[in-house]
């Protein structure tokens, strides 16, 4: 079936415009998890200042592209 190009673009634009994204972190130990949290906070702050942050992609990669350890936070 035919879908007008403008409809496809509208769907693409709205998928990344959610008000929040889940960022899941995990590590082998609570201490390592604290380190990951601080690293992520620094990364997000730096990325926000440079304007090169895509929370949708970061969220997806953290949930789907990583091994999940026992110590977790979101």
Backbone bond lengths (Angstrom), bond angles and torsions (degrees), N, CA, C in turn:
res aa  C-N    CA-C-N  psi(-1)  N-CA   C-N-CA  omega(-1)  CA-C   N-CA-C  phi
1 X - - - 1.446 - - 1.528 109.44 -
2 X 1.282 115.83 154.58 1.465 122.49 -177.70 1.524 110.14 -89.92
3 X 1.331 115.94 131.33 1.455 121.44 174.16 1.519 107.77 -120.45
4 X 1.318 118.08 122.43 1.466 119.54 179.59 1.523 111.09 -57.20
5 X 1.315 115.64 142.66 1.457 121.20 -177.49 1.524 112.30 -59.18
6 X 1.310 117.63 -34.98 1.463 120.43 -179.49 1.528 111.20 -63.93
7 X 1.320 118.14 -35.27 1.464 121.73 177.97 1.518 110.60 -66.73
8 X 1.314 117.31 -41.00 1.463 121.56 178.62 1.519 109.47 -62.99
9 X 1.319 118.03 -44.76 1.466 121.32 179.16 1.525 111.47 -62.63
10 X 1.323 117.50 -39.94 1.460 120.29 179.17 1.519 110.71 -61.39
11 X 1.339 117.53 -42.18 1.461 120.96 179.10 1.516 110.64 -64.59
12 X 1.336 117.87 -42.11 1.459 121.20 179.48 1.519 110.64 -62.38
13 X 1.316 117.65 -42.38 1.459 121.39 -178.41 1.519 112.28 -67.63
14 X 1.319 118.57 -38.07 1.460 120.39 -176.99 1.520 112.33 -77.35
15 X 1.316 119.17 -22.62 1.459 120.81 -179.17 1.520 111.81 -66.20
16 X 1.319 119.63 -29.92 1.453 122.20 -178.21 1.523 112.93 -99.85
17 X 1.309 118.22 7.28 1.451 121.53 -176.96 1.523 112.83 -106.30
18 X 1.308 117.68 30.22 1.462 120.89 178.77 1.525 108.97 -75.24
19 X 1.324 117.80 152.14 1.461 119.85 -176.95 1.528 114.07 -74.91
20 X 1.325 117.50 -14.57 1.459 119.91 -178.95 1.524 110.06 -154.68
21 X 1.325 115.65 159.57 1.464 122.52 177.52 1.520 108.06 -139.91
22 X 1.309 116.73 144.50 1.451 122.39 178.58 1.520 109.10 -84.59
23 X 1.325 116.68 124.33 1.455 122.15 176.45 1.523 107.39 -110.73
24 X 1.322 116.33 112.25 1.458 122.81 -175.36 1.522 109.19 -103.49
25 X 1.327 115.66 125.98 1.461 120.95 177.65 1.518 108.69 -121.90
26 X 1.333 116.55 147.58 1.458 120.06 176.20 1.520 109.28 -147.58
27 X 1.335 115.02 157.51 1.462 121.42 179.69 1.524 108.29 -156.52
28 X 1.322 115.65 170.59 1.469 120.31 -178.84 1.524 112.33 -77.50
29 X 1.332 117.31 -28.40 1.467 120.96 -178.62 1.530 109.79 -132.37
30 X 1.334 116.97 158.02 1.468 119.54 176.58 1.537 112.35 -59.47
31 X 1.324 116.56 -36.24 1.463 120.23 179.28 1.524 111.17 -65.35
32 X 1.327 116.14 -43.01 1.465 120.50 178.33 1.529 110.53 -65.24
33 X 1.328 116.84 -36.01 1.461 120.80 178.22 1.527 110.36 -64.36
34 X 1.329 116.89 -42.00 1.470 120.22 176.59 1.525 110.26 -58.88
35 X 1.332 116.28 -40.79 1.462 120.27 177.35 1.515 111.72 -62.27
36 X 1.334 116.74 -42.41 1.473 121.17 178.44 1.531 110.92 -62.79
37 X 1.328 115.89 -39.94 1.466 120.19 179.44 1.530 110.18 -62.10
38 X 1.328 116.58 -45.59 1.466 120.09 179.65 1.529 111.45 -65.92
39 X 1.330 116.84 -39.43 1.468 120.47 177.20 1.525 110.83 -61.92
40 X 1.333 116.42 -45.05 1.463 120.43 -179.03 1.526 110.38 -64.70
41 X 1.323 117.11 -41.99 1.465 120.12 178.97 1.526 110.43 -60.56
42 X 1.321 117.00 -43.70 1.464 120.55 177.91 1.512 112.12 -63.96
43 X 1.332 116.01 -42.75 1.462 120.69 178.77 1.523 111.06 -61.95
44 X 1.329 116.68 -45.80 1.464 120.50 -178.77 1.526 111.36 -64.46
45 X 1.321 116.41 -40.55 1.464 119.82 178.50 1.526 110.72 -63.86
46 X 1.323 116.50 -45.81 1.468 121.05 179.33 1.531 110.70 -63.48
47 X 1.324 116.95 -43.68 1.464 121.32 -179.13 1.517 111.58 -66.64
48 X 1.318 116.94 -37.94 1.461 120.65 179.41 1.522 110.32 -64.89
49 X 1.317 116.60 -40.23 1.462 120.60 179.97 1.520 111.92 -67.24
50 X 1.337 117.23 -31.87 1.466 120.26 -179.29 1.523 111.74 -87.90
51 X 1.342 117.32 -12.10 1.463 121.00 179.96 1.515 113.64 77.39
52 X 1.326 118.02 16.00 1.467 121.13 -176.14 1.523 111.82 -110.56
53 X 1.323 117.97 39.53 1.454 120.67 -175.87 1.524 110.52 -109.94
54 X 1.331 116.52 131.92 1.464 122.42 175.27 1.524 106.78 -125.75
55 X 1.330 116.64 92.87 1.463 121.15 -175.74 1.516 112.86 -60.82
56 X 1.317 118.17 -31.52 1.464 120.51 178.77 1.520 110.34 -61.93
57 X 1.315 117.43 -44.58 1.468 121.24 -179.70 1.522 111.30 -70.44
58 X 1.331 116.90 -39.44 1.461 120.52 178.51 1.522 109.75 -62.98
59 X 1.316 117.40 -46.65 1.461 122.29 179.37 1.524 111.09 -59.43
60 X 1.319 116.61 -47.15 1.467 121.08 -179.36 1.528 110.73 -60.49
61 X 1.320 116.80 -46.96 1.460 120.46 -178.05 1.521 111.32 -63.72
62 X 1.328 117.63 -40.86 1.462 120.37 179.62 1.525 112.05 -65.12
63 X 1.329 117.49 -33.44 1.466 120.19 -178.59 1.524 112.89 -86.71
64 X 1.321 117.75 -36.70 1.462 120.77 -172.24 1.524 114.01 -106.14
65 X 1.312 117.75 -25.94 1.455 119.61 -171.29 1.510 114.72 -102.85
66 X 1.306 117.89 14.09 1.466 121.10 -175.64 1.529 110.77 -133.93
67 X 1.350 114.52 156.31 1.463 120.56 172.00 1.531 107.14 -81.23
68 X 1.317 117.46 137.31 1.461 121.51 -178.45 1.524 109.95 -100.27
69 X 1.328 115.54 123.41 1.458 121.96 179.40 1.529 109.88 -94.52
70 X 1.332 115.94 175.83 1.464 121.00 -174.51 1.531 114.05 -67.82
71 X 1.316 118.74 -36.28 1.466 121.79 178.94 1.522 107.66 -86.24
72 X 1.339 116.42 116.45 1.467 120.44 -173.76 1.521 111.49 -135.65
73 X 1.318 114.21 155.71 1.464 120.62 169.97 1.518 107.96 -152.27
74 X 1.323 115.54 158.44 1.471 120.59 179.39 1.511 109.07 -138.07
